[in-house]
Amino acid sequence: MQILATTAVDVILLDLDGSIGNETIIGLCSNSSAKVLGLATANDAARSNGLVVAGARGVVGKREPVETLLKAIDKVHHGELWVDRASTGRIFDHLTQTKSGLHKNPDQQKISSLTKREIQTVAEITMDATATGKVIAQRLNISENTLRNPLNSIYAKLGLSCRLELFLYAKRHGISGKA
């Protein structure tokens, strides 16, 4: 994040093996105009689709030829998605189910009203319930005073009044800092 704050980056090639999750993608996309392209060993369609829904522009397998990787970087750089037809169908199905579910579940409707930055703030809070406002603000690269703005907006949108309520709400509804 520090590099993104000082350097113009067009495409981020992110190694997805390990603990990289949707929150990382959301954070990168909300804090930078760079486009994110994932690089993964495993062919986990559900995880890849989730990362694209979170904001990644596509996922390339590590076993793909170098030419494929270069083509994917070029396509993503020029604003295109790098997903196969099967993934496209699954992603559209997921988005359709999510959209249709919003009308049935008021909590999901509230959650969907949160911005990417607000989701990232909630994720930081749920990663460590004992973290102080100062620690959370540092993780988000903002001041502790500035942290109050997204928190107040989140509280208003979700109908909550404090960080403890937010923590419990986020855990109950699956908004967390863990993928």
C-alpha positions in Angstrom: 0.0 0.0 0.0 2.9 2.3 0.7 4.3 1.7 -2.7 0.9 2.4 -4.3 0.7 5.7 -2.5 4.0 7.0 -4.0 4.2 5.1 -7.4 2.0 5.1 -10.4 1.1 1.4 -11.0 -1.0 0.2 -13.9 -1.3 -3.5 -13.2 -0.7 -5.4 -9.9 0.2 -9.1 -10.4 -0.7 -10.6 -7.1 0.4 -14.1 -6.0 -2.8 -15.7 -4.7 -1.3 -18.7 -3.1 -1.4 -18.4 0.6 -3.5 -16.1 2.7 -4.5 -13.5 0.1 -8.2 -13.0 0.2 -11.1 -10.9 -1.1 -10.3 -8.2 1.5 -6.8 -7.7 0.1 -8.3 -7.3 -3.4 -10.9 -4.9 -2.1 -8.2 -2.9 -0.3 -6.0 -2.7 -3.4 -8.9 -1.7 -5.7 -10.2 0.9 -3.3 -6.8 2.5 -2.6 -5.4 2.5 -6.2 -6.4 2.9 -9.8 -4.2 -0.1 -10.6 -5.9 -3.1 -12.0 -5.3 -6.4 -10.1 -4.5 -9.7 -11.9 -4.2 -12.8 -9.7 -1.6 -15.5 -10.2 -2.5 -18.9 -8.7 -1.3 -22.5 -8.6 -4.6 -24.2 -7.7 -7.5 -24.2 -10.1 -10.1 -23.2 -7.6 -12.9 -21.8 -9.6 -15.0 -20.7 -6.7 -12.1 -18.8 -5.1 -11.1 -17.2 -8.5 -14.7 -16.1 -9.1 -14.9 -14.6 -5.7 -11.7 -12.6 -6.3 -13.0 -11.3 -9.5 -16.3 -10.3 -7.8 -14.2 -8.5 -5.2 -12.5 -6.5 -7.9 -9.6 -8.5 -9.5 -9.6 -8.3 -13.3 -8.8 -12.0 -13.6 -6.7 -14.9 -12.5 -3.9 -16.7 -14.5 -2.6 -20.1 -13.6 1.1 -20.4 -12.7 1.4 -23.3 -15.1 0.2 -21.2 -18.0 2.9 -20.3 -20.6 4.6 -17.0 -20.3 2.9 -15.8 -23.4 -0.5 -16.3 -21.8 0.6 -14.3 -18.7 1.9 -11.5 -20.9 -1.3 -11.5 -22.9 -3.4 -11.4 -19.7 -1.4 -8.5 -18.3 -1.9 -6.6 -21.6 -5.6 -7.2 -21.7 -6.1 -6.2 -18.0 -4.0 -3.1 -18.6 -6.3 -2.1 -21.4 -9.4 -2.5 -19.2 -10.5 -6.0 -20.2 -11.2 -8.9 -17.9 -9.2 -12.1 -18.1 -11.7 -14.9 -17.3 -12.7 -17.9 -19.3 -16.3 -18.5 -20.5 -17.2 -20.9 -17.7 -16.0 -18.4 -15.1 -17.9 -15.6 -16.7 -21.1 -17.7 -16.4 -20.5 -18.5 -12.8 -19.7 -14.9 -11.9 -22.9 -13.7 -13.6 -24.9 -16.4 -11.7 -23.3 -15.3 -8.5 -24.1 -11.6 -9.1 -27.6 -12.4 -10.1 -28.2 -14.5 -7.0 -26.7 -11.7 -4.9 -28.8 -9.1 -6.4 -32.0 -11.1 -6.2 -31.2 -12.0 -2.5 -30.9 -8.3 -1.6 -34.7 -7.8 -1.9 -35.3 -10.8 0.4 -32.8 -10.0 3.2 -32.7 -6.5 4.8 -29.3 -7.1 6.4 -27.8 -8.0 3.0 -29.4 -4.8 1.6 -27.7 -2.8 4.4 -24.4 -4.5 3.8 -24.5 -3.9 0.1 -24.9 -0.1 0.8 -21.4 -0.1 2.2 -18.6 1.3 0.1 -15.4 -0.7 -0.6 -13.6 1.5 1.9 -16.3 0.9 4.5 -16.1 -2.9 4.0 -12.3 -2.6 4.3 -12.8 -0.7 7.6 -15.2 -3.4 8.9 -12.7 -6.1 7.9 -9.9 -4.4 9.8 -12.1 -4.2 12.9 -13.1 -7.8 12.7 -9.5 -9.0 12.3 -8.7 -7.9 15.9 -11.5 -7.0 18.3 -9.0 -5.6 20.8 -7.3 -3.2 18.3 -7.5 0.4 19.3 -8.9 3.0 16.9 -5.3 4.2 16.5 -4.1 0.8 15.3 -7.0 0.3 12.9 -6.4 3.8 11.5 -2.7 3.0 11.0 -3.7 -0.3 9.1 -6.0 1.8 6.9 -3.3 4.5 6.4 -5.6 7.2 7.8 -5.6 9.3 11.0 -7.6 8.2 14.0 -9.8 11.3 13.5 -10.4 10.4 9.9 -11.4 6.9 11.0 -14.5 8.4 12.7 -16.0 9.4 9.4 -16.3 5.9 7.8 -17.3 4.4 11.2 -20.2 6.9 11.6 -21.3 6.2 8.1 -21.1 2.4 8.7 -23.1 2.7 12.0 -25.8 4.8 10.2 -26.1 2.4 7.3 -26.2 -0.7 9.5 -28.2 0.7 12.4 -25.5 0.3 14.9 -24.1 2.5 17.7 -20.6 1.2 18.6 -17.6 -0.9 17.6 -18.7 -3.9 19.7 -22.1 -4.0 17.9 -20.3 -3.6 14.6 -17.9 -6.5 15.4 -20.7 -8.8 16.4 -22.8 -7.8 13.4 -19.9 -8.3 11.0 -19.1 -11.8 12.5 -22.8 -12.8 12.3 -23.1 -11.7 8.7 -19.7 -12.9 7.4 -18.0 -9.5 7.0 -14.5 -10.3 8.2 -10.8 -9.8 7.6 -10.4 -13.5 6.9 -11.0 -14.9 3.4 
